[in-house]
Amino acid sequence: MIKIQKKDFNVENEIKTIKDKYSSIGAVNVFIGFVRDYNDKRDVKFLELEVYEQMAIKELSKIQQRAIKKFKLIDSLIIHRYGKLYVNDKIVLVVCFSVNRKNSFEATKFIMDYLKKDAPFWKKETYDFGSNWI
């Protein structure tokens, strides 16, 4: 499942929704990304994330399907937020469900490496003095 949304998410509820579908899940690996208060030697006040939603869903679906196949996942979940987010707000959730822990760990890293580098999201950090698209 892939969700691109402005609203916050509840990690436990999101996991339970998928976990309840499959009795074969033996491992659940979770990555949660938060807005940090400091980056590139500056105090961050907030982020503004923009997304081309149709493209993001298409591209995230591709990487998700590659991860499911490569790591033999039972299922996976990617939630990525957009809009104005403040320090300590959740930005991203990646959850991988598998029979064993090794596959879920590796799949989560695989998906996050893609999200960090290649996903079609644009991030603007705002500081006390100025802002920067990164």
N, C-alpha and C positions, 0 to 999 in steps of 0.2 A: 504494500500500500504506500502511496505517495501523497503527501498533503503539503500544499503551499498555502500559507495562511498568515494573516495579521495577528490573530488571537493567540494567546498563550496556550500551552497544552499541559495536561496532567500525565506525567510519565507512567505512573502506576496504572491508570485507567487505559492508556494506550497499549501498554504491554498486555494487560488482562484481556482486552478485546481480541487480540490475536492468539494469545496463549490458550484461551478457552476453546478455540477451534480445533486444536491439535493435541492429542494425548501423547504423541511421539516426541514432543519437544523435551530434550534433556538439558539444553543449554540456551541461555538468553544472554547475549552480550549487548551492553548499552553504552552509547557515547552521547553525552549532552554537552553542547557548546554554549557558553555564556558570553555576554558582553563584558570585556575586561575594562578596568579603570585606567589602564596605562598601556601605551603602545608607541613604539618608535620615539622614546624619550619624551613623551608628552602625556599629560593627563587627559583621558578621554571623558567627555561629558555624555555623549550619546552617539549612536550610529543611525544612519538611514540606509536601509537596504532596499534596492529596487530589483525587480525581476520581470522578465518577459515570461509570463506564466505558462503559456502554451509550449514555448521552447523548453523551459525548465522541466516541465512534466515529461516531455518527449525524451530529453537527454537523461534525466534521472531514471526513467523507466528502462532505458538501454543499460545503464550501469547497474541498476538493480537486477535486471535479468541476467547479466553477465555474472554478477556475484552469486545469485541463486544457483546457476549452473556450475560455475567453477568450484564453489565451496559446498555444494550439495545442501543448500539451505532448505529448510521446511518453508520458511517465509521470511520476509523482512519488512521493515517500516522505515520510511524516511519522512521526517517533518522538517520543513525549513520555513522560518518566518520571514516576513518582509515588513517594511514600514519603519517607523521611528522606535528604536529600542534603547533603553537606558542601561547603565552599568548594573550588572547582576541579572538582567533579563535573559531568559533562554532564547537562543537563536536557532539551534538545530538539535534534532534528535535522530539518531540512527540506531535501530535495534535489529539484530540478526538472531534468528531462531534456528537451531539445528539440533541434531541428535547428540553431538558432543561439543565440548568447549572450543577445541582447536579451530574448527571450521567457523564458528560464530565469531571468535576473536579476529581471525584473519579476514573474514568478510567485512566486518565492521571497519577495520583499518583500510581495506581496499576501497570501500565506499567513501569514507571520510577523506582519503587522499584525493579522490576525484572531486569531491565537493569543495575542498580547500583550493584546488588549483584550476579546475576546468568548468565548474558549474556556471550557468548563465545568471549569476547574481552580481550586482554591483554595490559596493559598500563605500559610504562616505562617513568618515570619522569627524566629529566636531570636538574642538578643544576650547580652552578658555579664550584663546586668540586664534581664530581661523578654523579652517576645515581642510580635509584632504580626501580625494577619492583614492581608494586603495584596492 
